[in-house]
Amino acid sequence: MSRASNVIIRNLTFRGWNDDAINVQYSIRVWIDHNTLSDGYEGAVTAWTRPARSGPS
């Protein structure tokens, strides 16, 4: 999921993934709740936020 908002990932089963079962990038208000994750390789859940701003605000 990329650049999304107001998302609920709930009551899902993830088995045997090869790279990140759930991958959240540059998204806001994401709720990951009551999921089953098993027998995977690499990270189960990966979340990235937007890069920090440089310079004056």
Backbone as CSV, one residue per row, in Angstrom:
resi,resn,N_x,N_y,N_z,CA_x,CA_y,CA_z,C_x,C_y,C_z
1,MET,0.849,-1.152,0.000,0.000,0.000,0.000,0.901,1.223,0.000
2,SER,0.597,2.180,-0.851,1.432,3.366,-0.939,0.568,4.615,-1.081
3,ARG,0.914,5.628,-0.303,0.232,6.929,-0.344,-1.283,6.801,-0.129
4,ALA,-1.652,6.047,0.888,-3.065,5.832,1.209,-3.382,6.469,2.558
5,SER,-4.665,6.675,2.819,-5.064,7.176,4.137,-6.371,6.508,4.547
6,ASN,-6.553,6.417,5.849,-7.763,5.836,6.429,-7.992,4.398,5.955
7,VAL,-7.025,3.531,6.215,-7.097,2.137,5.777,-7.101,1.220,6.995
8,ILE,-7.929,0.186,6.952,-7.955,-0.838,7.995,-7.621,-2.171,7.334
9,ILE,-6.584,-2.842,7.861,-6.215,-4.192,7.421,-6.527,-5.087,8.605
10,ARG,-7.618,-5.837,8.512,-8.117,-6.540,9.686,-8.627,-7.937,9.346
11,ASN,-8.375,-8.858,10.273,-8.902,-10.232,10.198,-8.479,-10.975,8.933
12,LEU,-7.235,-10.787,8.511,-6.706,-11.503,7.351,-5.644,-12.499,7.800
13,THR,-5.400,-13.515,6.991,-4.360,-14.499,7.261,-3.310,-14.424,6.169
14,PHE,-2.051,-14.298,6.584,-0.926,-14.266,5.661,-0.030,-15.457,5.990
15,ARG,0.238,-16.307,4.992,1.090,-17.476,5.204,2.098,-17.581,4.079
16,GLY,3.323,-17.927,4.427,4.339,-18.265,3.439,4.736,-17.146,2.493
17,TRP,4.796,-15.918,2.955,5.214,-14.822,2.080,6.722,-14.829,1.928
18,ASN,7.204,-14.276,0.833,8.644,-14.213,0.576,9.251,-12.862,0.926
19,ASP,8.471,-11.808,0.909,8.987,-10.474,1.205,7.843,-9.604,1.708
20,ASP,7.857,-9.247,2.965,6.860,-8.363,3.572,5.411,-8.764,3.287
21,ALA,4.766,-9.349,4.241,3.349,-9.693,4.097,2.506,-8.421,3.963
22,ILE,2.815,-7.425,4.783,2.120,-6.137,4.717,3.188,-5.058,4.582
23,ASN,3.099,-4.264,3.539,4.077,-3.210,3.286,3.326,-1.889,3.145
24,VAL,3.582,-0.967,4.054,2.901,0.329,4.067,3.940,1.409,3.800
25,GLN,3.725,2.207,2.757,4.674,3.253,2.407,3.968,4.598,2.287
26,TYR,4.524,5.603,2.929,4.055,6.992,2.812,2.547,7.112,2.993
27,SER,2.014,6.407,3.957,0.573,6.401,4.209,0.295,6.913,5.612
28,ILE,-0.927,7.369,5.822,-1.313,7.878,7.137,-2.617,7.218,7.583
29,ARG,-2.808,7.184,8.899,-3.997,6.603,9.524,-4.266,5.185,9.018
30,VAL,-3.280,4.304,9.227,-3.394,2.895,8.833,-3.507,2.050,10.100
31,TRP,-4.525,1.220,10.166,-4.776,0.380,11.328,-4.603,-1.074,10.890
32,ILE,-3.654,-1.777,11.519,-3.408,-3.191,11.239,-3.800,-3.950,12.497
33,ASP,-4.872,-4.751,12.415,-5.497,-5.269,13.624,-5.992,-6.705,13.446
34,HIS,-5.695,-7.556,14.413,-6.205,-8.929,14.489,-5.950,-9.744,13.214
35,ASN,-4.726,-9.686,12.713,-4.331,-10.486,11.562,-3.493,-11.668,12.026
36,THR,-3.442,-12.725,11.226,-2.629,-13.892,11.518,-1.505,-13.948,10.498
37,LEU,-0.257,-13.971,10.991,0.915,-14.023,10.117,1.768,-15.214,10.525
38,SER,2.047,-16.121,9.565,2.842,-17.297,9.913,3.650,-17.795,8.723
39,ASP,4.760,-18.462,9.046,5.616,-19.148,8.076,6.112,-18.244,6.952
40,GLY,6.426,-17.019,7.280,6.913,-16.107,6.245,8.413,-15.904,6.304
41,TYR,8.936,-15.390,5.229,10.352,-15.060,5.121,10.454,-13.563,4.949
42,GLU,11.386,-12.946,5.658,11.568,-11.491,5.633,10.549,-10.877,6.583
43,GLY,10.434,-9.580,6.615,9.589,-8.887,7.584,8.105,-9.167,7.400
44,ALA,7.393,-9.335,8.486,5.948,-9.547,8.406,5.238,-8.238,8.063
45,VAL,5.595,-7.176,8.782,4.995,-5.858,8.529,6.122,-4.848,8.408
46,THR,6.112,-4.109,7.313,7.086,-3.036,7.108,6.319,-1.751,6.876
47,ALA,6.685,-0.702,7.602,6.010,0.591,7.446,7.051,1.688,7.271
48,TRP,6.870,2.473,6.228,7.749,3.603,5.937,6.931,4.881,6.004
49,THR,7.521,5.913,6.561,6.867,7.218,6.545,7.548,8.087,5.503
50,ARG,7.017,9.256,5.320,7.647,10.145,4.348,9.006,10.580,4.870
51,PRO,9.924,10.900,3.982,11.248,11.342,4.412,11.159,12.639,5.212
52,ALA,12.060,12.790,6.156,12.093,14.017,6.951,12.445,15.193,6.046
53,ARG,11.832,16.336,6.336,12.131,17.536,5.560,13.458,18.114,6.007
54,SER,14.184,18.654,5.085,15.421,19.335,5.458,15.217,20.832,5.253
55,GLY,15.935,21.594,6.018,15.824,23.047,5.900,14.772,23.609,6.835
56,PRO,14.532,24.914,6.756,13.582,25.559,7.667,12.137,25.123,7.404
57,SER,11.354,25.144,8.452,9.925,24.763,8.330,9.109,25.919,7.826
